[in-house]
Amino acid sequence: MTAQSHTRRTVLTTGAAIAGAAVGGVTLAACGDSGTGSDPAASGGDAGGASPAPPSGQALASVSEVPVGEAKSVTTPDGAEAIVSRQDESTVAGFSAVCTHQGCTVQPEGTELKCPCHGSLFDAFTGEVKNGPATEPLPPINVKIENGRIVTA
């Protein structure tokens, strides 16, 4: 009877340890940066990492609201968080404001876009990663200047 009791205990203990390890592994995988862009929040909801392009001609900001050499947070007409920037008088750029690392919203700070969650830095004029943990650039949004406004292109 003792040997049978010990066998059950061993099986239960081993089973609990395996289940705990499996749950721990899933938890760590969910928190880790796999670099695959598989986090739906980070990719705007699709596996490609790019949000669907907003319709052309949608106003995002007036040119006067975005000083040369800086960037501004905006919301697209469909409710997506975005960034528009002006490198010079006639050059504007637009990007998704969703960090490609874990999906937090980046904030403009001069010529950089900073993720408040994990510290990734992006170039405000190109969307390229300047400092990780993010490894992918911010998805671009095509924009242009039209009648004193920055609009989707």
Backbone as CSV, one residue per row, in Angstrom:
resi,resn,N_x,N_y,N_z,CA_x,CA_y,CA_z,C_x,C_y,C_z
1,MET,0.815,-1.184,0.000,0.000,0.000,0.000,0.858,1.248,0.000
2,THR,1.984,1.199,0.671,2.866,2.353,0.709,3.434,2.668,-0.666
3,ALA,3.842,1.649,-1.388,4.407,1.877,-2.720,3.367,2.491,-3.645
4,GLN,2.104,2.072,-3.552,1.053,2.608,-4.400,0.770,4.064,-4.028
5,SER,0.771,4.384,-2.772,0.564,5.726,-2.280,1.689,6.643,-2.751
6,HIS,2.894,6.169,-2.670,4.052,6.941,-3.121,3.985,7.209,-4.623
7,THR,3.573,6.243,-5.396,3.466,6.388,-6.842,2.438,7.456,-7.197
8,ARG,1.289,7.452,-6.523,0.283,8.478,-6.784,0.824,9.862,-6.454
9,ARG,1.494,9.986,-5.333,2.066,11.264,-4.912,3.095,11.745,-5.938
10,THR,3.936,10.837,-6.396,4.954,11.188,-7.377,4.311,11.663,-8.672
11,VAL,3.291,10.949,-9.097,2.592,11.329,-10.333,1.946,12.701,-10.176
12,LEU,1.258,12.919,-9.060,0.601,14.207,-8.841,1.607,15.340,-8.738
13,THR,2.698,15.124,-8.025,3.728,16.150,-7.873,4.370,16.465,-9.218
14,THR,4.711,15.439,-9.970,5.323,15.636,-11.279,4.364,16.337,-12.221
15,GLY,3.098,15.941,-12.197,2.090,16.579,-13.051,1.920,18.045,-12.714
16,ALA,1.909,18.383,-11.430,1.781,19.776,-11.015,2.990,20.589,-11.447
17,ALA,4.165,19.995,-11.328,5.386,20.707,-11.740,5.385,20.973,-13.239
18,ILE,4.969,19.998,-14.023,4.916,20.173,-15.475,3.877,21.227,-15.839
19,ALA,2.718,21.195,-15.219,1.679,22.180,-15.501,2.152,23.581,-15.125
20,GLY,2.824,23.701,-13.987,3.350,25.000,-13.568,4.395,25.528,-14.539
21,ALA,5.261,24.638,-15.012,6.281,25.049,-15.977,5.645,25.487,-17.284
22,ALA,4.611,24.793,-17.714,3.932,25.151,-18.961,3.270,26.519,-18.834
23,VAL,2.585,26.766,-17.727,1.949,28.063,-17.514,3.007,29.150,-17.432
24,GLY,4.085,28.894,-16.727,5.171,29.876,-16.625,5.783,30.186,-17.981
25,GLY,5.946,29.171,-18.810,6.508,29.372,-20.145,5.600,30.212,-21.018
26,VAL,4.289,29.978,-20.928,3.344,30.767,-21.703,3.360,32.209,-21.218
27,THR,3.408,32.411,-19.902,3.451,33.760,-19.359,4.697,34.483,-19.827
28,LEU,5.848,33.853,-19.774,7.075,34.488,-20.224,7.040,34.773,-21.713
29,ALA,6.486,33.885,-22.493,6.401,34.113,-23.933,5.522,35.314,-24.223
30,ALA,4.462,35.499,-23.462,3.580,36.634,-23.682,4.253,37.943,-23.313
31,CYS,5.186,37.929,-22.380,5.865,39.141,-21.954,7.121,39.420,-22.760
32,GLY,7.642,38.439,-23.427,8.905,38.604,-24.125,8.749,39.292,-25.454
33,ASP,9.874,39.807,-25.981,9.907,40.420,-27.299,10.377,39.380,-28.290
34,SER,9.449,38.806,-29.008,9.817,37.785,-29.969,10.323,38.381,-31.253
35,GLY,10.086,39.689,-31.460,10.533,40.341,-32.669,9.723,39.936,-33.893
36,THR,8.627,39.240,-33.704,7.849,38.777,-34.842,6.684,39.672,-35.168
37,GLY,6.392,40.650,-34.289,5.243,41.503,-34.532,3.933,40.765,-34.349
38,SER,3.931,39.694,-33.572,2.728,38.902,-33.428,1.770,39.471,-32.397
39,ASP,2.150,40.513,-31.674,1.272,41.140,-30.701,0.250,41.986,-31.454
40,PRO,-1.038,41.643,-31.425,-2.027,42.389,-32.183,-2.070,43.856,-31.802
41,ALA,-1.852,44.212,-30.548,-1.864,45.613,-30.157,-0.713,46.360,-30.795
42,ALA,0.429,45.717,-30.917,1.589,46.375,-31.495,1.474,46.509,-32.997
43,SER,0.677,45.729,-33.629,0.624,45.754,-35.078,-0.658,46.354,-35.617
44,GLY,-1.416,47.000,-34.774,-2.641,47.584,-35.244,-3.707,46.552,-35.569
45,GLY,-3.522,45.320,-35.088,-4.544,44.312,-35.239,-4.311,43.319,-36.354
46,ASP,-3.235,43.459,-37.141,-2.978,42.453,-38.162,-1.540,41.987,-38.058
47,ALA,-1.249,40.857,-38.649,0.077,40.274,-38.524,1.117,41.011,-39.334
48,GLY,0.727,41.863,-40.275,1.676,42.573,-41.115,2.338,43.742,-40.424
49,GLY,1.810,44.222,-39.291,2.433,45.302,-38.563,1.997,46.669,-39.028
50,ALA,1.327,46.794,-40.150,0.906,48.088,-40.650,-0.601,48.221,-40.476
51,SER,-1.011,49.416,-40.050,-2.432,49.677,-39.945,-2.980,49.933,-41.338
52,PRO,-4.254,49.664,-41.551,-4.828,49.985,-42.849,-4.700,51.484,-43.101
53,ALA,-4.419,51.864,-44.340,-4.237,53.271,-44.685,-5.565,54.008,-44.563
54,PRO,-5.547,55.182,-43.897,-6.781,55.961,-43.831,-7.102,56.510,-45.225
55,PRO,-8.350,56.844,-45.482,-8.715,57.390,-46.785,-7.934,58.668,-47.095
56,SER,-7.661,58.885,-48.347,-6.912,60.059,-48.796,-7.691,61.339,-48.505
57,GLY,-6.948,62.406,-48.180,-7.551,63.717,-47.980,-8.101,63.977,-46.598
58,GLN,-7.881,63.075,-45.642,-8.374,63.257,-44.282,-7.428,64.190,-43.517
59,ALA,-7.940,65.289,-42.985,-7.117,66.256,-42.254,-6.672,65.676,-40.922
60,LEU,-5.375,65.835,-40.619,-4.820,65.368,-39.349,-4.419,66.529,-38.445
61,ALA,-3.943,67.618,-39.034,-3.526,68.791,-38.259,-3.321,69.947,-39.224
62,SER,-3.345,71.159,-38.708,-2.963,72.297,-39.547,-1.441,72.387,-39.510
63,VAL,-0.859,72.922,-40.579,0.597,73.043,-40.657,1.111,73.878,-39.487
64,SER,0.373,74.909,-39.095,0.819,75.788,-38.012,0.874,75.082,-36.652
65,GLU,0.176,73.970,-36.507,0.180,73.215,-35.249,1.439,72.349,-35.078
66,VAL,2.203,72.166,-36.156,3.386,71.313,-36.113,4.599,72.154,-36.511
67,PRO,5.331,72.695,-35.542,6.493,73.527,-35.872,7.557,72.734,-36.643
68,VAL,8.287,73.442,-37.497,9.385,72.817,-38.239,10.365,72.209,-37.242
69,GLY,10.785,70.971,-37.503,11.729,70.272,-36.633,11.085,69.541,-35.476
70,GLU,9.758,69.470,-35.471,9.065,68.813,-34.361,7.982,67.870,-34.873
71,ALA,7.356,67.170,-33.935,6.291,66.230,-34.240,5.120,66.484,-33.299
72,LYS,3.952,65.998,-33.690,2.744,66.177,-32.892,1.926,64.895,-32.915
73,SER,1.339,64.557,-31.767,0.400,63.440,-31.685,-0.931,63.887,-32.251
74,VAL,-1.543,63.024,-33.067,-2.855,63.302,-33.638,-3.677,62.018,-33.606
75,THR,-4.961,62.182,-33.849,-5.843,61.031,-33.982,-6.436,61.079,-35.378
76,THR,-6.346,59.974,-36.104,-6.906,59.925,-37.446,-8.428,59.931,-37.348
77,PRO,-9.121,60.271,-38.436,-10.586,60.284,-38.400,-11.206,58.945,-37.980
78,ASP,-10.482,57.838,-38.209,-11.021,56.539,-37.786,-10.631,56.180,-36.356
79,GLY,-9.999,57.108,-35.621,-9.697,56.913,-34.213,-8.328,56.343,-33.892
80,ALA,-7.478,56.112,-34.896,-6.140,55.564,-34.650,-5.194,56.661,-34.171
81,GLU,-4.317,56.303,-33.226,-3.303,57.231,-32.748,-2.203,57.328,-33.804
82,ALA,-1.767,58.559,-34.112,-0.762,58.772,-35.141,0.163,59.914,-34.739
83,ILE,1.237,60.045,-35.492,2.209,61.119,-35.310,2.391,61.799,-36.660
84,VAL,2.413,63.135,-36.675,2.818,63.874,-37.867,4.008,64.730,-37.490
85,SER,4.940,64.890,-38.431,6.142,65.685,-38.159,6.489,66.517,-39.379
86,ARG,7.239,67.604,-39.127,7.714,68.485,-40.207,9.220,68.615,-40.096
87,GLN,9.926,68.074,-41.073,11.376,68.174,-41.063,11.812,69.555,-41.540
88,ASP,11.072,70.128,-42.506,11.332,71.482,-42.990,9.998,72.087,-43.424
89,GLU,10.036,73.246,-44.047,8.804,73.952,-44.418,7.876,73.143,-45.312
90,SER,8.430,72.300,-46.168,7.590,71.604,-47.146,7.577,70.080,-47.007
91,THR,8.276,69.530,-46.003,8.351,68.079,-45.842,7.613,67.645,-44.579
92,VAL,6.593,66.802,-44.769,5.854,66.251,-43.638,5.928,64.735,-43.688
93,ALA,5.792,64.125,-42.529,5.803,62.668,-42.431,4.732,62.256,-41.432
94,GLY,4.229,61.043,-41.603,3.224,60.511,-40.692,3.527,59.064,-40.355
95,PHE,3.193,58.680,-39.119,3.456,57.324,-38.640,2.366,56.902,-37.675
96,SER,2.194,55.608,-37.549,1.366,55.077,-36.482,2.069,55.429,-35.172
97,ALA,1.309,55.776,-34.151,1.889,56.092,-32.843,2.000,54.861,-31.960
98,VAL,1.718,53.687,-32.508,1.754,52.438,-31.748,3.156,51.843,-31.831
99,CYS,3.826,51.768,-30.687,5.181,51.224,-30.635,5.191,49.786,-31.140
100,THR,6.174,49.483,-31.968,6.276,48.151,-32.555,6.820,47.111,-31.582
101,HIS,7.207,47.528,-30.389,7.712,46.570,-29.395,6.567,45.867,-28.671
102,GLN,5.731,46.645,-27.966,4.663,46.026,-27.175,3.339,46.774,-27.288
103,GLY,3.230,47.722,-28.219,1.944,48.349,-28.483,1.589,49.573,-27.675
104,CYS,2.521,50.137,-26.932,2.239,51.371,-26.201,2.210,52.542,-27.186
105,THR,1.657,53.668,-26.772,1.580,54.847,-27.634,2.811,55.718,-27.421
106,VAL,3.569,55.959,-28.511,4.767,56.788,-28.426,4.379,58.253,-28.289
107,GLN,5.282,59.025,-27.694,5.054,60.443,-27.466,6.159,61.253,-28.141
108,PRO,5.797,62.362,-28.824,6.823,63.193,-29.453,7.641,63.946,-28.411
109,GLU,8.958,63.970,-28.621,9.881,64.742,-27.793,10.928,65.335,-28.730
110,GLY,10.635,66.513,-29.285,11.547,67.159,-30.227,11.654,66.359,-31.512
111,THR,12.852,65.901,-31.826,13.087,65.137,-33.060,12.961,63.634,-32.848
112,GLU,12.484,63.226,-31.677,12.343,61.805,-31.373,10.919,61.491,-30.928
113,LEU,10.585,60.223,-31.048,9.324,59.699,-30.547,9.692,58.663,-29.501
114,LYS,9.212,58.858,-28.286,9.629,58.003,-27.172,8.471,57.148,-26.691
115,CYS,8.769,55.864,-26.487,7.793,54.956,-25.910,7.910,55.040,-24.391
116,PRO,6.838,55.432,-23.699,6.903,55.567,-22.250,6.941,54.227,-21.512
117,CYS,6.611,53.138,-22.176,6.553,51.835,-21.501,7.920,51.190,-21.324
118,HIS,8.711,51.129,-22.385,9.991,50.415,-22.310,11.165,51.221,-22.830
119,GLY,10.946,52.494,-23.208,12.048,53.382,-23.565,12.523,53.349,-25.006
120,SER,11.822,52.674,-25.900,12.244,52.703,-27.301,12.196,54.134,-27.821
121,LEU,13.156,54.464,-28.686,13.197,55.780,-29.318,13.135,55.615,-30.823
122,PHE,12.325,56.459,-31.469,12.176,56.438,-32.913,12.490,57.821,-33.463
123,ASP,12.988,57.879,-34.692,13.219,59.146,-35.373,11.859,59.722,-35.772
124,ALA,11.607,60.985,-35.427,10.307,61.604,-35.689,10.071,61.876,-37.171
125,PHE,11.129,61.835,-37.990,10.967,62.150,-39.405,11.008,60.927,-40.316
126,THR,11.529,59.804,-39.801,11.606,58.592,-40.616,10.869,57.407,-39.988
127,GLY,10.603,57.467,-38.692,9.976,56.353,-37.985,10.943,55.237,-37.630
128,GLU,12.208,55.377,-38.020,13.212,54.340,-37.758,13.547,54.257,-36.273
129,VAL,13.899,53.060,-35.828,14.295,52.827,-34.442,15.664,53.449,-34.208
130,LYS,15.765,54.295,-33.177,17.051,54.865,-32.779,17.635,54.122,-31.590
131,ASN,16.741,53.565,-30.752,17.160,52.823,-29.566,16.046,51.866,-29.179
132,GLY,16.413,50.591,-28.932,15.433,49.560,-28.604,14.917,49.671,-27.204
133,PRO,14.069,48.722,-26.862,13.989,47.346,-27.326,13.248,47.133,-28.650
134,ALA,12.501,48.100,-29.171,11.837,47.902,-30.457,12.887,47.619,-31.527
135,THR,12.534,46.762,-32.478,13.452,46.435,-33.571,12.878,46.813,-34.934
136,GLU,11.591,47.112,-34.985,10.927,47.462,-36.241,10.534,48.939,-36.222
137,PRO,10.624,49.621,-37.376,10.217,51.028,-37.438,8.713,51.181,-37.259
138,LEU,8.285,52.398,-36.974,6.858,52.678,-36.887,6.259,52.601,-38.291
139,PRO,5.088,52.006,-38.438,4.454,51.936,-39.759,4.129,53.348,-40.274
140,PRO,4.480,53.626,-41.536,4.229,54.969,-42.082,2.763,55.188,-42.429
141,ILE,2.360,56.439,-42.389,1.066,56.884,-42.885,1.404,57.937,-43.936
142,ASN,0.945,57.762,-45.146,1.237,58.726,-46.211,0.483,60.016,-45.959
143,VAL,1.230,61.121,-45.882,0.647,62.435,-45.635,1.245,63.453,-46.601
144,LYS,0.545,64.581,-46.729,1.016,65.690,-47.562,0.427,66.977,-47.032
145,ILE,0.974,68.094,-47.509,0.430,69.401,-47.144,-0.542,69.805,-48.248
146,GLU,-1.738,70.199,-47.819,-2.773,70.622,-48.754,-3.591,71.744,-48.127
147,ASN,-3.558,72.930,-48.735,-4.316,74.074,-48.238,-4.054,74.391,-46.773
148,GLY,-2.779,74.370,-46.370,-2.412,74.722,-45.006,-2.670,73.650,-43.966
149,ARG,-3.023,72.452,-44.417,-3.303,71.351,-43.501,-2.451,70.146,-43.872
150,ILE,-2.162,69.324,-42.876,-1.495,68.039,-43.117,-2.622,67.025,-43.256
151,VAL,-2.688,66.395,-44.441,-3.758,65.469,-44.741,-3.192,64.128,-45.180
152,THR,-4.003,63.082,-45.085,-3.582,61.775,-45.576,-3.493,61.827,-47.094
153,ALA,-2.519,61.088,-47.621,-2.295,61.091,-49.085,-2.765,59.793,-49.695
